[in-house]
């Protein structure tokens, strides 16, 4: 069993966050990478891959030569307090140095005031569930609008090291973007950790549930769409189905809850290749009135 992570994992690939990247082969320090700024922006597919936990994906964040840096620009101030890296199936990282820094006022990832966070990166290994059992704490003195993460490798053989994912945990800072929705349990208490289906035997079905809360104090959430990102899971407004991958809710009033949404995990018969997976309920609001 895994230790429960009482925090939200950020869906930065779909929430308006922009992600920049640079890798270099001729460097003496990690500051050189950061000082040169971003070389490119990750597109939606690349951001989605970086926020996955699937090491068999066709695009891997790897082959960084001697060093690399990522920049995450959020659409509002956020409290970022946990991070996880997902390593490839062959090797983990061996770093001379690394840094995770945050800024509340940068405009381009190089200017502004930057603070180095307080953290300890766990030793990398090739475990399939490294993205979940090696989540580590990150702390800044206050909310940040952007963070940058840099690495410098200890040898010229960095092409042998593959980092498949970066996961960020946290939430919008107090007072930021009040018109929003949140996932809750059946009684309306906001979920702050993953819904864990546990050690489920092959050939069985498990059903859990959640609700959607409109956290706005004054506006109606219209045309709310819920989609799942993994084919092993389906959703329904009834515990008896019909089960599907997409649901629509016409509106949710200010401070109100949706009806119960049931999630079914149908695990087929042997012989399947099992492993931890993280499915998401992707909720979008058509308009606010």
C-alpha positions in Angstrom: 0.0 0.0 0.0 1.1 3.6 -0.6 1.2 6.5 1.8 -1.7 8.8 1.1 -0.7 12.1 -0.5 -3.0 14.7 1.0 -2.6 17.2 -1.8 -3.8 17.9 -5.4 -1.7 16.7 -8.3 -1.7 19.6 -10.8 -3.1 18.9 -14.3 -0.6 21.4 -15.7 -0.9 20.0 -19.2 -4.6 21.2 -19.4 -5.0 24.0 -16.9 -3.3 26.8 -18.8 0.2 26.3 -17.5 2.9 26.8 -20.1 6.1 24.7 -19.9 9.5 25.8 -21.3 12.6 23.6 -21.8 16.3 23.9 -22.5 19.1 21.2 -22.6 22.8 21.9 -23.1 25.9 19.7 -23.6 28.7 22.3 -23.0 28.1 23.6 -19.5 30.1 24.1 -16.3 27.1 24.8 -14.0 23.4 24.5 -13.8 23.3 28.3 -13.6 24.4 28.4 -17.3 21.4 26.5 -18.4 19.0 28.7 -16.5 20.8 31.9 -17.4 20.3 31.1 -21.1 16.6 30.9 -20.6 14.1 28.7 -22.4 15.0 27.3 -25.9 11.5 25.9 -26.7 7.9 25.5 -25.4 6.3 22.1 -24.9 3.2 21.6 -27.0 0.0 20.0 -25.5 1.2 16.5 -26.4 4.6 17.0 -24.8 3.1 18.5 -21.7 0.7 15.6 -21.4 3.5 13.1 -21.7 5.5 14.9 -19.1 2.6 14.8 -16.7 2.0 11.0 -17.3 3.3 8.0 -15.4 3.6 5.7 -18.5 7.2 4.8 -19.3 6.3 3.0 -22.5 5.1 6.3 -24.1 6.6 7.1 -27.5 8.0 10.5 -26.4 10.2 10.6 -23.4 11.8 13.5 -21.7 15.3 12.2 -21.8 18.7 12.4 -23.6 19.5 15.7 -21.9 23.2 15.5 -22.7 24.9 17.1 -19.7 22.0 19.1 -18.2 18.5 20.5 -18.7 16.0 22.8 -17.2 12.2 23.1 -17.2 10.1 26.2 -16.5 6.5 26.0 -15.4 4.4 29.2 -15.8 1.1 29.1 -14.0 -2.0 31.1 -14.9 -2.2 32.4 -11.3 -0.3 32.3 -8.1 0.0 28.8 -6.6 1.1 27.0 -3.6 3.5 24.3 -4.9 4.4 21.9 -2.1 5.2 18.4 -3.4 7.0 17.1 -6.5 7.6 13.7 -8.0 9.9 12.5 -10.8 9.2 9.5 -12.9 12.3 7.7 -14.2 12.7 5.4 -17.2 12.9 1.6 -16.9 16.6 1.4 -17.6 18.4 4.0 -15.4 17.8 6.7 -12.8 19.6 10.0 -12.5 23.0 10.7 -11.1 23.4 14.5 -10.6 26.3 16.8 -9.7 23.7 19.4 -8.8 20.0 20.3 -9.2 17.8 23.1 -8.2 14.1 23.9 -7.8 13.3 27.6 -7.7 10.1 29.6 -7.5 9.2 33.2 -8.5 6.1 35.3 -7.9 7.1 38.1 -10.3 9.1 36.7 -13.3 7.9 37.4 -16.8 10.3 35.3 -18.9 11.8 32.7 -16.5 15.1 34.6 -16.1 14.1 38.0 -14.7 12.4 38.7 -11.4 13.1 37.4 -7.9 13.8 33.7 -7.5 13.8 31.7 -4.3 15.4 28.3 -4.0 12.9 25.9 -2.5 13.6 23.6 0.5 13.5 20.0 -0.6 15.3 16.7 -0.7 15.1 14.6 -3.9 14.9 10.8 -3.1 17.4 8.6 -4.7 16.3 7.7 -8.2 15.5 4.1 -9.1 13.8 2.2 -11.9 10.7 1.2 -10.0 7.5 1.4 -12.0 5.8 3.2 -9.1 8.6 5.7 -8.4 6.2 8.5 -9.4 4.0 7.7 -6.4 6.2 6.2 -3.6 9.0 8.8 -4.0 6.9 12.0 -3.8 8.9 14.6 -1.9 8.1 17.8 -0.1 8.9 21.3 -1.6 8.5 24.5 0.3 8.7 28.2 -0.5 8.2 31.3 1.6 4.9 32.0 -0.2 2.9 31.4 -3.4 4.7 31.4 -6.8 3.7 32.3 -10.3 6.4 30.1 -11.9 8.9 27.4 -10.9 12.1 26.2 -12.7 13.7 22.8 -12.3 17.3 22.2 -13.4 19.6 19.3 -13.5 23.3 18.7 -14.3 24.6 15.2 -14.9 27.7 13.8 -13.3 29.1 12.2 -16.5 29.1 12.8 -20.2 26.8 9.8 -20.6 23.5 11.5 -19.9 21.9 9.9 -22.9 21.6 6.8 -20.8 19.3 8.5 -18.3 15.7 9.0 -19.0 13.3 11.1 -17.0 9.8 10.4 -18.2 7.7 12.7 -16.0 7.5 15.6 -13.6 4.5 15.7 -11.3 3.6 18.9 -9.3 1.3 18.9 -6.3 -0.4 22.0 -4.8 -3.3 24.4 -5.4 -4.2 27.9 -6.4 -3.2 30.4 -3.8 -6.0 31.9 -1.6 -8.0 34.5 -3.5 -6.9 33.3 -7.0 -9.7 32.6 -9.6 -12.8 32.1 -7.5 -14.9 30.7 -10.4 -13.8 27.0 -10.3 -15.0 23.5 -9.6 -13.6 20.9 -7.2 -14.0 17.1 -6.7 -15.6 16.0 -3.4 -16.6 12.9 -1.7 -20.3 11.9 -1.4 -20.9 14.3 1.5 -19.3 17.3 -0.1 -15.9 17.2 1.5 -13.2 18.2 -1.0 -10.9 15.4 -2.0 -7.3 16.1 -1.2 -5.7 12.8 -2.2 -5.9 10.2 -4.9 -8.9 7.8 -4.9 -7.1 4.5 -4.5 -8.8 1.3 -5.8 -6.3 -0.7 -3.8 -5.0 -4.2 -4.5 -7.7 -5.3 -6.9 -7.7 -8.9 -8.2 -7.9 -9.6 -11.9 -11.4 -10.4 -13.2 -13.2 -8.2 -10.6 -15.1 -4.9 -10.7 -14.8 -2.1 -8.2 -17.0 1.0 -8.0 -16.3 4.3 -6.2 -17.9 7.7 -6.3 -17.4 11.5 -6.2 -19.3 14.7 -6.7 -18.4 18.0 -8.4 -18.7 21.2 -6.4 -19.1 24.7 -7.8 -16.7 26.7 -5.6 -17.9 30.1 -6.9 -19.9 32.1 -4.4 -22.0 33.9 -7.0 -21.9 32.4 -10.4 -23.5 29.3 -12.1 -21.3 26.7 -13.8 -22.9 25.9 -17.1 -22.4 23.0 -19.5 -20.1 21.0 -17.2 -18.3 18.2 -19.0 -16.6 15.3 -17.3 -14.2 13.0 -19.2 -11.9 10.2 -18.0 -8.4 9.8 -19.4 -8.0 6.1 -19.0 -9.9 3.4 -20.8 -10.0 1.0 -17.8 -12.3 3.4 -16.0 -15.9 4.4 -16.9 -18.4 6.8 -15.2 -22.2 6.9 -14.7 -24.9 8.8 -12.8 -26.2 5.4 -11.6 -24.4 2.6 -9.8 -26.0 0.3 -12.3 -24.8 2.2 -15.4 -24.9 2.8 -18.3 -21.2 3.2 -18.1 -19.4 5.6 -20.4 -16.3 7.8 -20.7 -18.0 11.2 -20.9 -20.8 12.8 -18.9 -22.5 16.2 -19.1 -24.2 18.3 -16.4 -26.3 21.2 -17.6 -25.5 23.5 -14.6 -24.2 23.5 -11.0 -25.3 26.5 -8.8 -23.0 28.6 -6.7 -21.6 26.6 -3.8 -23.7 23.6 -4.9 -22.9 19.9 -5.5 -23.6 17.8 -8.6 -25.4 14.5 -8.2 -23.2 11.5 -7.4 -20.9 10.3 -10.2 -19.9 6.7 -10.0 -16.6 5.4 -11.3 -16.2 1.8 -12.3 -12.8 0.0 -12.6 -13.4 -3.2 -14.6 -10.3 -5.3 -14.4 -10.3 -8.0 -17.0 -9.3 -11.7 -16.6 -5.7 -12.9 -16.6 -3.3 -12.6 -18.1 -2.8 -8.9 -17.9 0.3 -6.8 -17.2 -0.6 -5.0 -14.0 0.9 -1.8 -12.7 -0.1 1.4 -10.9 -2.0 3.9 -13.0 -3.5 7.3 -12.3 -6.8 8.1 -14.1 -8.1 11.6 -14.1 -11.6 13.1 -14.2 -11.1 16.1 -16.5 -13.8 18.6 -15.8 -14.4 21.6 -18.0 -17.0 24.4 -17.6 -18.6 25.8 -20.7 -19.5 29.2 -19.3 -20.1 31.1 -16.0 -23.2 33.2 -15.5 
